[in-house]
Structures are given as structure tokens and as C-alpha cells.
Amino acid sequence: MKNRILLLLALALAGCVPSWNPFYAEKDLVFDPALAGAWRPVAARENSKETWVFTRNGDKLYQLQQMDEEGRKAAFNARLFKLNDHVFLDLYLT
């Protein structure tokens, strides 16, 4: 359990801090129209208010509006990038 929390924390911090040496380049950005729309966590209760709403914001960019269980909101710039056969989501808190 402790390892999962550390991994989630590391992933969250990695997505919110700009880097002088980014993990990906502009050429690695991809757009997937299937990501656009409203999402709810799989483990959320039926009456959960938590939502993640992705909207297109340019050629290969997204805006993410996230609302948690308590109604608190956060906005992110989001980018999908592909390295080898793996697709990653980069989030930057705005």
C-alpha cells in the first residue's frame, strides 16, 4: 500500500512540474478523440461527484477540468504523447 501511495505521489508531481529536460518532444504528441468527454473513476460510487472532463484545445492539446468528491475544482493543460508503443498523459496544473 505504501508503495502505491509513493508511486501515485511521484506521478502526480511529475505531471505538475515543467522540466528543462522533458520526457518527450513535440513530435511525440498525439491526439486521440476518444479521450475527449467526461470521465468518472471506475471505483467511484454511483452518486460520486468526481469527474474529469477533457476538451480539445488546439491540434494536439486538451484542457482538463477535474472536480473531486467534495466539489473542489482544478484545471489542467493535458497532452498525450507516445513513446515506442506506449501512450502517456502529461498533466500541468493551470
Biopython code that builds the backbone (N, CA, C, O; Angstrom):
import numpy as np
from Bio.PDB.StructureBuilder import StructureBuilder

atoms = [
    (1, "MET", "N", (0.826, -1.194, 0.000)),
    (1, "MET", "CA", (0.000, 0.000, 0.000)),
    (1, "MET", "C", (0.870, 1.258, 0.000)),
    (1, "MET", "O", (0.602, 2.212, -0.731)),
    (2, "LYS", "N", (1.915, 1.244, 0.830)),
    (2, "LYS", "CA", (2.803, 2.398, 0.924)),
    (2, "LYS", "C", (3.471, 2.684, -0.422)),
    (2, "LYS", "O", (3.629, 3.844, -0.804)),
    (3, "ASN", "N", (3.866, 1.618, -1.146)),
    (3, "ASN", "CA", (4.499, 1.785, -2.455)),
    (3, "ASN", "C", (3.534, 2.404, -3.458)),
    (3, "ASN", "O", (3.944, 3.219, -4.285)),
    (4, "ARG", "N", (2.274, 2.034, -3.398)),
    (4, "ARG", "CA", (1.272, 2.604, -4.312)),
    (4, "ARG", "C", (1.101, 4.098, -4.070)),
    (4, "ARG", "O", (0.997, 4.878, -5.016)),
    (5, "ILE", "N", (1.074, 4.491, -2.809)),
    (5, "ILE", "CA", (0.917, 5.907, -2.475)),
    (5, "ILE", "C", (2.126, 6.690, -2.975)),
    (5, "ILE", "O", (1.972, 7.777, -3.532)),
    (6, "LEU", "N", (3.325, 6.149, -2.782)),
    (6, "LEU", "CA", (4.531, 6.829, -3.262)),
    (6, "LEU", "C", (4.540, 6.936, -4.780)),
    (6, "LEU", "O", (4.939, 7.966, -5.323)),
    (7, "LEU", "N", (4.106, 5.887, -5.471)),
    (7, "LEU", "CA", (4.046, 5.908, -6.931)),
    (7, "LEU", "C", (3.045, 6.950, -7.411)),
    (7, "LEU", "O", (3.342, 7.714, -8.329)),
    (8, "LEU", "N", (1.860, 6.991, -6.799)),
    (8, "LEU", "CA", (0.852, 7.972, -7.194)),
    (8, "LEU", "C", (1.346, 9.398, -6.931)),
    (8, "LEU", "O", (1.126, 10.288, -7.752)),
    (9, "LEU", "N", (2.000, 9.617, -5.812)),
    (9, "LEU", "CA", (2.550, 10.930, -5.499)),
    (9, "LEU", "C", (3.611, 11.327, -6.522)),
    (9, "LEU", "O", (3.625, 12.463, -6.995)),
    (10, "ALA", "N", (4.489, 10.405, -6.860)),
    (10, "ALA", "CA", (5.540, 10.694, -7.843)),
    (10, "ALA", "C", (4.934, 11.023, -9.201)),
    (10, "ALA", "O", (5.386, 11.952, -9.871)),
    (11, "LEU", "N", (3.922, 10.276, -9.613)),
    (11, "LEU", "CA", (3.271, 10.550, -10.896)),
    (11, "LEU", "C", (2.560, 11.897, -10.884)),
    (11, "LEU", "O", (2.613, 12.636, -11.868)),
    (12, "ALA", "N", (1.906, 12.217, -9.792)),
    (12, "ALA", "CA", (1.196, 13.492, -9.700)),
    (12, "ALA", "C", (2.171, 14.661, -9.748)),
    (12, "ALA", "O", (1.919, 15.649, -10.437)),
    (13, "LEU", "N", (3.271, 14.559, -9.027)),
    (13, "LEU", "CA", (4.253, 15.641, -9.021)),
    (13, "LEU", "C", (4.962, 15.751, -10.362)),
    (13, "LEU", "O", (5.276, 16.856, -10.804)),
    (14, "ALA", "N", (5.214, 14.640, -11.004)),
    (14, "ALA", "CA", (5.899, 14.671, -12.296)),
    (14, "ALA", "C", (5.047, 15.375, -13.344)),
    (14, "ALA", "O", (5.589, 16.021, -14.240)),
    (15, "GLY", "N", (3.729, 15.266, -13.250)),
    (15, "GLY", "CA", (2.857, 15.896, -14.224)),
    (15, "GLY", "C", (2.646, 17.376, -13.975)),
    (15, "GLY", "O", (2.125, 18.067, -14.850)),
    (16, "CYS", "N", (3.025, 17.883, -12.829)),
    (16, "CYS", "CA", (2.726, 19.266, -12.475)),
    (16, "CYS", "C", (3.943, 20.179, -12.489)),
    (16, "CYS", "O", (3.813, 21.372, -12.214)),
    (17, "VAL", "N", (5.098, 19.661, -12.796)),
    (17, "VAL", "CA", (6.308, 20.462, -12.751)),
    (17, "VAL", "C", (6.931, 20.539, -14.142)),
    (17, "VAL", "O", (7.297, 19.509, -14.707)),
    (18, "PRO", "N", (7.059, 21.755, -14.708)),
    (18, "PRO", "CA", (7.716, 21.860, -16.012)),
    (18, "PRO", "C", (9.166, 21.383, -15.917)),
    (18, "PRO", "O", (9.777, 21.465, -14.851)),
    (19, "SER", "N", (9.710, 20.892, -17.010)),
    (19, "SER", "CA", (11.049, 20.331, -16.979)),
    (19, "SER", "C", (11.953, 21.001, -18.012)),
    (19, "SER", "O", (11.517, 21.323, -19.117)),
    (20, "TRP", "N", (13.208, 21.205, -17.642)),
    (20, "TRP", "CA", (14.205, 21.692, -18.608)),
    (20, "TRP", "C", (14.547, 20.581, -19.586)),
    (20, "TRP", "O", (14.943, 20.845, -20.721)),
    (21, "ASN", "N", (14.395, 19.351, -19.150)),
    (21, "ASN", "CA", (14.678, 18.182, -19.985)),
    (21, "ASN", "C", (13.425, 17.322, -20.070)),
    (21, "ASN", "O", (13.326, 16.303, -19.386)),
    (22, "PRO", "N", (12.473, 17.719, -20.898)),
    (22, "PRO", "CA", (11.204, 16.980, -20.937)),
    (22, "PRO", "C", (11.395, 15.537, -21.379)),
    (22, "PRO", "O", (12.341, 15.196, -22.089)),
    (23, "PHE", "N", (10.483, 14.724, -20.945)),
    (23, "PHE", "CA", (10.495, 13.293, -21.218)),
    (23, "PHE", "C", (10.118, 13.015, -22.668)),
    (23, "PHE", "O", (10.387, 11.928, -23.180)),
    (24, "TYR", "N", (9.502, 13.979, -23.329)),
    (24, "TYR", "CA", (9.031, 13.794, -24.699)),
    (24, "TYR", "C", (9.258, 15.075, -25.483)),
    (24, "TYR", "O", (9.502, 16.136, -24.909)),
    (25, "ALA", "N", (9.174, 14.963, -26.796)),
    (25, "ALA", "CA", (9.348, 16.116, -27.683)),
    (25, "ALA", "C", (8.023, 16.403, -28.393)),
    (25, "ALA", "O", (7.092, 15.599, -28.342)),
    (26, "GLU", "N", (7.955, 17.543, -29.044)),
    (26, "GLU", "CA", (6.744, 17.940, -29.774)),
    (26, "GLU", "C", (6.320, 16.873, -30.780)),
    (26, "GLU", "O", (5.127, 16.652, -30.986)),
    (27, "LYS", "N", (7.281, 16.219, -31.397)),
    (27, "LYS", "CA", (6.984, 15.184, -32.388)),
    (27, "LYS", "C", (6.294, 13.961, -31.780)),
    (27, "LYS", "O", (5.674, 13.179, -32.501)),
    (28, "ASP", "N", (6.398, 13.793, -30.463)),
    (28, "ASP", "CA", (5.804, 12.639, -29.782)),
    (28, "ASP", "C", (4.339, 12.861, -29.408)),
    (28, "ASP", "O", (3.652, 11.915, -29.025)),
    (29, "LEU", "N", (3.849, 14.113, -29.514)),
    (29, "LEU", "CA", (2.457, 14.400, -29.150)),
    (29, "LEU", "C", (1.496, 13.727, -30.115)),
    (29, "LEU", "O", (1.738, 13.686, -31.321)),
    (30, "VAL", "N", (0.409, 13.203, -29.577)),
    (30, "VAL", "CA", (-0.638, 12.571, -30.384)),
    (30, "VAL", "C", (-1.986, 13.085, -29.907)),
    (30, "VAL", "O", (-2.113, 13.578, -28.786)),
    (31, "PHE", "N", (-2.979, 12.967, -30.757)),
    (31, "PHE", "CA", (-4.333, 13.328, -30.370)),
    (31, "PHE", "C", (-5.210, 12.099, -30.524)),
    (31, "PHE", "O", (-5.160, 11.424, -31.552)),
    (32, "ASP", "N", (-6.007, 11.806, -29.520)),
    (32, "ASP", "CA", (-6.952, 10.698, -29.568)),
    (32, "ASP", "C", (-8.326, 11.258, -29.225)),
    (32, "ASP", "O", (-8.567, 11.627, -28.076)),
    (33, "PRO", "N", (-9.238, 11.329, -30.206)),
    (33, "PRO", "CA", (-10.555, 11.894, -29.935)),
    (33, "PRO", "C", (-11.341, 11.118, -28.874)),
    (33, "PRO", "O", (-12.280, 11.656, -28.287)),
    (34, "ALA", "N", (-10.965, 9.863, -28.624)),
    (34, "ALA", "CA", (-11.665, 9.060, -27.614)),
    (34, "ALA", "C", (-11.455, 9.596, -26.199)),
    (34, "ALA", "O", (-12.252, 9.303, -25.307)),
    (35, "LEU", "N", (-10.391, 10.379, -25.979)),
    (35, "LEU", "CA", (-10.143, 10.929, -24.643)),
    (35, "LEU", "C", (-11.108, 12.070, -24.315)),
    (35, "LEU", "O", (-11.458, 12.272, -23.152)),
    (36, "ALA", "N", (-11.534, 12.810, -25.332)),
    (36, "ALA", "CA", (-12.431, 13.954, -25.100)),
    (36, "ALA", "C", (-13.764, 13.471, -24.535)),
    (36, "ALA", "O", (-14.328, 12.477, -24.993)),
    (37, "GLY", "N", (-14.255, 14.199, -23.529)),
    (37, "GLY", "CA", (-15.525, 13.851, -22.897)),
    (37, "GLY", "C", (-15.388, 13.799, -21.388)),
    (37, "GLY", "O", (-14.346, 14.142, -20.828)),
    (38, "ALA", "N", (-16.454, 13.366, -20.742)),
    (38, "ALA", "CA", (-16.490, 13.292, -19.277)),
    (38, "ALA", "C", (-16.161, 11.873, -18.827)),
    (38, "ALA", "O", (-16.647, 10.895, -19.394)),
    (39, "TRP", "N", (-15.330, 11.784, -17.801)),
    (39, "TRP", "CA", (-14.894, 10.505, -17.251)),
    (39, "TRP", "C", (-15.131, 10.489, -15.745)),
    (39, "TRP", "O", (-15.038, 11.516, -15.073)),
    (40, "ARG", "N", (-15.441, 9.298, -15.233)),
    (40, "ARG", "CA", (-15.568, 9.083, -13.786)),
    (40, "ARG", "C", (-14.671, 7.925, -13.406)),
    (40, "ARG", "O", (-14.530, 6.979, -14.181)),
    (41, "PRO", "N", (-14.059, 7.975, -12.232)),
    (41, "PRO", "CA", (-13.214, 6.850, -11.799)),
    (41, "PRO", "C", (-14.018, 5.561, -11.732)),
    (41, "PRO", "O", (-15.186, 5.570, -11.343)),
    (42, "VAL", "N", (-13.399, 4.468, -12.106)),
    (42, "VAL", "CA", (-14.063, 3.164, -12.104)),
    (42, "VAL", "C", (-14.538, 2.799, -10.705)),
    (42, "VAL", "O", (-15.623, 2.239, -10.547)),
    (43, "ALA", "N", (-13.749, 3.104, -9.702)),
    (43, "ALA", "CA", (-14.080, 2.722, -8.333)),
    (43, "ALA", "C", (-15.032, 3.709, -7.651)),
    (43, "ALA", "O", (-15.364, 3.521, -6.481)),
    (44, "ALA", "N", (-15.474, 4.746, -8.350)),
    (44, "ALA", "CA", (-16.349, 5.757, -7.727)),
    (44, "ALA", "C", (-17.727, 5.179, -7.434)),
    (44, "ALA", "O", (-18.234, 4.325, -8.160)),
    (45, "ARG", "N", (-18.307, 5.663, -6.368)),
    (45, "ARG", "CA", (-19.683, 5.272, -6.046)),
    (45, "ARG", "C", (-20.622, 5.868, -7.084)),
    (45, "ARG", "O", (-20.271, 6.829, -7.768)),
    (46, "GLU", "N", (-21.808, 5.301, -7.200)),
    (46, "GLU", "CA", (-22.782, 5.781, -8.190)),
    (46, "GLU", "C", (-23.128, 7.248, -8.000)),
    (46, "GLU", "O", (-23.323, 7.961, -8.985)),
    (47, "ASN", "N", (-23.211, 7.717, -6.767)),
    (47, "ASN", "CA", (-23.577, 9.108, -6.508)),
    (47, "ASN", "C", (-22.361, 10.020, -6.365)),
    (47, "ASN", "O", (-22.482, 11.147, -5.885)),
    (48, "SER", "N", (-21.174, 9.528, -6.785)),
    (48, "SER", "CA", (-19.948, 10.306, -6.675)),
    (48, "SER", "C", (-20.010, 11.537, -7.570)),
    (48, "SER", "O", (-20.539, 11.490, -8.681)),
    (49, "LYS", "N", (-19.458, 12.645, -7.064)),
    (49, "LYS", "CA", (-19.402, 13.882, -7.840)),
    (49, "LYS", "C", (-18.081, 14.001, -8.600)),
    (49, "LYS", "O", (-17.913, 14.929, -9.391)),
    (50, "GLU", "N", (-17.138, 13.073, -8.375)),
    (50, "GLU", "CA", (-15.839, 13.201, -9.025)),
    (50, "GLU", "C", (-15.967, 13.016, -10.529)),
    (50, "GLU", "O", (-16.528, 12.028, -11.002)),
    (51, "THR", "N", (-15.439, 13.980, -11.274)),
    (51, "THR", "CA", (-15.451, 13.907, -12.734)),
    (51, "THR", "C", (-14.155, 14.485, -13.299)),
    (51, "THR", "O", (-13.520, 15.348, -12.692)),
    (52, "TRP", "N", (-13.791, 13.999, -14.447)),
    (52, "TRP", "CA", (-12.673, 14.515, -15.227)),
    (52, "TRP", "C", (-13.233, 14.799, -16.607)),
    (52, "TRP", "O", (-13.705, 13.881, -17.277)),
    (53, "VAL", "N", (-13.191, 16.059, -17.053)),
    (53, "VAL", "CA", (-13.751, 16.424, -18.348)),
    (53, "VAL", "C", (-12.623, 16.938, -19.249)),
    (53, "VAL", "O", (-12.015, 17.973, -18.977)),
    (54, "PHE", "N", (-12.359, 16.194, -20.324)),
    (54, "PHE", "CA", (-11.336, 16.559, -21.292)),
    (54, "PHE", "C", (-11.994, 17.220, -22.501)),
    (54, "PHE", "O", (-12.952, 16.686, -23.059)),
    (55, "THR", "N", (-11.480, 18.384, -22.905)),
    (55, "THR", "CA", (-11.933, 19.051, -24.117)),
    (55, "THR", "C", (-10.716, 19.364, -24.980)),
    (55, "THR", "O", (-9.616, 19.598, -24.479)),
    (56, "ARG", "N", (-10.942, 19.362, -26.276)),
    (56, "ARG", "CA", (-9.846, 19.659, -27.209)),
    (56, "ARG", "C", (-9.464, 21.126, -27.089)),
    (56, "ARG", "O", (-10.329, 21.995, -26.974)),
    (57, "ASN", "N", (-8.170, 21.395, -27.116)),
    (57, "ASN", "CA", (-7.666, 22.765, -27.001)),
    (57, "ASN", "C", (-6.490, 22.922, -27.964)),
    (57, "ASN", "O", (-5.341, 23.025, -27.535)),
    (58, "GLY", "N", (-6.774, 22.940, -29.243)),
    (58, "GLY", "CA", (-5.721, 23.032, -30.247)),
    (58, "GLY", "C", (-5.548, 21.717, -30.970)),
    (58, "GLY", "O", (-6.361, 20.802, -30.842)),
    (59, "ASP", "N", (-4.460, 21.639, -31.741)),
    (59, "ASP", "CA", (-4.229, 20.475, -32.591)),
    (59, "ASP", "C", (-4.009, 19.190, -31.792)),
    (59, "ASP", "O", (-4.664, 18.180, -32.050)),
    (60, "LYS", "N", (-3.094, 19.224, -30.825)),
    (60, "LYS", "CA", (-2.774, 18.024, -30.045)),
    (60, "LYS", "C", (-2.774, 18.313, -28.552)),
    (60, "LYS", "O", (-1.993, 17.733, -27.798)),
    (61, "LEU", "N", (-3.651, 19.212, -28.133)),
    (61, "LEU", "CA", (-3.723, 19.592, -26.725)),
    (61, "LEU", "C", (-5.137, 19.404, -26.195)),
    (61, "LEU", "O", (-6.108, 19.405, -26.952)),
    (62, "TYR", "N", (-5.232, 19.243, -24.888)),
    (62, "TYR", "CA", (-6.512, 19.109, -24.205)),
    (62, "TYR", "C", (-6.538, 20.066, -23.017)),
    (62, "TYR", "O", (-5.491, 20.465, -22.508)),
    (63, "GLN", "N", (-7.722, 20.424, -22.589)),
    (63, "GLN", "CA", (-7.955, 21.071, -21.301)),
    (63, "GLN", "C", (-8.652, 20.019, -20.440)),
    (63, "GLN", "O", (-9.532, 19.303, -20.917)),
    (64, "LEU", "N", (-8.263, 19.932, -19.201)),
    (64, "LEU", "CA", (-8.897, 19.013, -18.258)),
    (64, "LEU", "C", (-9.480, 19.820, -17.116)),
    (64, "LEU", "O", (-8.773, 20.598, -16.475)),
    (65, "GLN", "N", (-10.759, 19.638, -16.860)),
    (65, "GLN", "CA", (-11.426, 20.201, -15.690)),
    (65, "GLN", "C", (-11.750, 19.027, -14.773)),
    (65, "GLN", "O", (-12.520, 18.138, -15.136)),
    (66, "GLN", "N", (-11.163, 19.031, -13.593)),
    (66, "GLN", "CA", (-11.361, 17.938, -12.652)),
    (66, "GLN", "C", (-12.120, 18.448, -11.439)),
    (66, "GLN", "O", (-11.811, 19.517, -10.913)),
    (67, "MET", "N", (-13.115, 17.686, -10.994)),
    (67, "MET", "CA", (-13.849, 18.030, -9.783)),
    (67, "MET", "C", (-13.843, 16.800, -8.878)),
    (67, "MET", "O", (-14.153, 15.691, -9.313)),
    (68, "ASP", "N", (-13.481, 17.016, -7.599)),
    (68, "ASP", "CA", (-13.398, 15.889, -6.676)),
    (68, "ASP", "C", (-14.728, 15.653, -5.968)),
    (68, "ASP", "O", (-15.719, 16.333, -6.235)),
    (69, "GLU", "N", (-14.732, 14.684, -5.069)),
    (69, "GLU", "CA", (-15.935, 14.281, -4.324)),
    (69, "GLU", "C", (-16.569, 15.437, -3.549)),
    (69, "GLU", "O", (-17.784, 15.466, -3.356)),
    (70, "GLU", "N", (-15.750, 16.381, -3.109)),
    (70, "GLU", "CA", (-16.247, 17.477, -2.285)),
    (70, "GLU", "C", (-16.563, 18.732, -3.099)),
    (70, "GLU", "O", (-16.849, 19.787, -2.533)),
    (71, "GLY", "N", (-16.511, 18.614, -4.426)),
    (71, "GLY", "CA", (-16.858, 19.735, -5.287)),
    (71, "GLY", "C", (-15.723, 20.694, -5.576)),
    (71, "GLY", "O", (-15.936, 21.708, -6.242)),
    (72, "ARG", "N", (-14.507, 20.403, -5.090)),
    (72, "ARG", "CA", (-13.352, 21.252, -5.395)),
    (72, "ARG", "C", (-12.935, 21.021, -6.840)),
    (72, "ARG", "O", (-12.970, 19.896, -7.339)),
    (73, "LYS", "N", (-12.535, 22.116, -7.513)),
    (73, "LYS", "CA", (-12.202, 22.025, -8.932)),
    (73, "LYS", "C", (-10.740, 22.362, -9.182)),
    (73, "LYS", "O", (-10.122, 23.120, -8.434)),
    (74, "ALA", "N", (-10.204, 21.784, -10.245)),
    (74, "ALA", "CA", (-8.845, 22.073, -10.697)),
    (74, "ALA", "C", (-8.836, 22.046, -12.219)),
    (74, "ALA", "O", (-9.596, 21.304, -12.840)),
    (75, "ALA", "N", (-7.967, 22.865, -12.816)),
    (75, "ALA", "CA", (-7.846, 22.913, -14.272)),
    (75, "ALA", "C", (-6.423, 22.533, -14.664)),
    (75, "ALA", "O", (-5.462, 22.918, -13.997)),
    (76, "PHE", "N", (-6.296, 21.779, -15.744)),
    (76, "PHE", "CA", (-5.007, 21.308, -16.221)),
    (76, "PHE", "C", (-4.898, 21.494, -17.732)),
    (76, "PHE", "O", (-5.902, 21.441, -18.442)),
    (77, "ASN", "N", (-3.675, 21.712, -18.222)),
    (77, "ASN", "CA", (-3.359, 21.503, -19.620)),
    (77, "ASN", "C", (-2.945, 20.047, -19.704)),
    (77, "ASN", "O", (-2.210, 19.561, -18.845)),
    (78, "ALA", "N", (-3.404, 19.351, -20.721)),
    (78, "ALA", "CA", (-3.101, 17.924, -20.845)),
    (78, "ALA", "C", (-2.571, 17.632, -22.242)),
    (78, "ALA", "O", (-3.018, 18.209, -23.233)),
    (79, "ARG", "N", (-1.613, 16.724, -22.291)),
    (79, "ARG", "CA", (-1.040, 16.299, -23.563)),
    (79, "ARG", "C", (-0.882, 14.788, -23.549)),
    (79, "ARG", "O", (-0.440, 14.210, -22.556)),
    (80, "LEU", "N", (-1.246, 14.152, -24.654)),
    (80, "LEU", "CA", (-0.966, 12.737, -24.844)),
    (80, "LEU", "C", (0.327, 12.649, -25.645)),
    (80, "LEU", "O", (0.520, 13.386, -26.612)),
    (81, "PHE", "N", (1.207, 11.746, -25.236)),
    (81, "PHE", "CA", (2.394, 11.524, -26.041)),
    (81, "PHE", "C", (2.676, 10.036, -26.113)),
    (81, "PHE", "O", (2.343, 9.269, -25.209)),
    (82, "LYS", "N", (3.300, 9.653, -27.217)),
    (82, "LYS", "CA", (3.555, 8.232, -27.466)),
    (82, "LYS", "C", (5.061, 8.014, -27.568)),
    (82, "LYS", "O", (5.748, 8.683, -28.340)),
    (83, "LEU", "N", (5.560, 7.067, -26.774)),
    (83, "LEU", "CA", (6.945, 6.640, -26.828)),
    (83, "LEU", "C", (6.947, 5.142, -27.077)),
    (83, "LEU", "O", (6.391, 4.370, -26.297)),
    (84, "ASN", "N", (7.571, 4.745, -28.160)),
    (84, "ASN", "CA", (7.530, 3.353, -28.612)),
    (84, "ASN", "C", (6.063, 2.964, -28.795)),
    (84, "ASN", "O", (5.359, 3.616, -29.565)),
    (85, "ASP", "N", (5.588, 1.939, -28.121)),
    (85, "ASP", "CA", (4.188, 1.523, -28.263)),
    (85, "ASP", "C", (3.332, 1.938, -27.077)),
    (85, "ASP", "O", (2.219, 1.437, -26.922)),
    (86, "HIS", "N", (3.827, 2.846, -26.231)),
    (86, "HIS", "CA", (3.124, 3.242, -25.021)),
    (86, "HIS", "C", (2.640, 4.683, -25.126)),
    (86, "HIS", "O", (3.351, 5.556, -25.624)),
    (87, "VAL", "N", (1.407, 4.919, -24.643)),
    (87, "VAL", "CA", (0.828, 6.264, -24.652)),
    (87, "VAL", "C", (0.760, 6.756, -23.210)),
    (87, "VAL", "O", (0.327, 6.028, -22.316)),
    (88, "PHE", "N", (1.193, 8.006, -22.991)),
    (88, "PHE", "CA", (1.234, 8.602, -21.667)),
    (88, "PHE", "C", (0.417, 9.892, -21.669)),
    (88, "PHE", "O", (0.220, 10.505, -22.717)),
    (89, "LEU", "N", (-0.049, 10.294, -20.512)),
    (89, "LEU", "CA", (-0.784, 11.543, -20.340)),
    (89, "LEU", "C", (0.014, 12.471, -19.436)),
    (89, "LEU", "O", (0.315, 12.127, -18.293)),
    (90, "ASP", "N", (0.358, 13.652, -19.953)),
    (90, "ASP", "CA", (1.098, 14.647, -19.192)),
    (90, "ASP", "C", (0.110, 15.720, -18.739)),
    (90, "ASP", "O", (-0.576, 16.315, -19.570)),
    (91, "LEU", "N", (0.030, 15.972, -17.442)),
    (91, "LEU", "CA", (-0.877, 16.985, -16.889)),
    (91, "LEU", "C", (-0.070, 18.120, -16.285)),
    (91, "LEU", "O", (0.930, 17.892, -15.604)),
    (92, "TYR", "N", (-0.515, 19.354, -16.541)),
    (92, "TYR", "CA", (0.131, 20.536, -15.976)),
    (92, "TYR", "C", (-0.955, 21.401, -15.350)),
    (92, "TYR", "O", (-1.831, 21.902, -16.054)),
    (93, "LEU", "N", (-0.904, 21.577, -14.046)),
    (93, "LEU", "CA", (-1.889, 22.377, -13.318)),
    (93, "LEU", "C", (-1.833, 23.833, -13.771)),
    (93, "LEU", "O", (-0.759, 24.435, -13.802)),
    (94, "THR", "N", (-2.993, 24.401, -14.122)),
    (94, "THR", "CA", (-3.003, 25.792, -14.590)),
    (94, "THR", "C", (-3.618, 26.719, -13.566)),
    (94, "THR", "O", (-3.706, 27.924, -13.798)),
]
sb = StructureBuilder()
sb.init_structure("model")
sb.init_model(0)
sb.init_chain("A")
sb.init_seg("    ")
for serial, (resi, resn, name, xyz) in enumerate(atoms, 1):
    if name == "N":
        sb.init_residue(resn, " ", resi, " ")
    sb.init_atom(name, np.array(xyz, "f"), 0.0, 1.0, " ", f" {name:<3s}", serial, name[0])
structure = sb.get_structure()
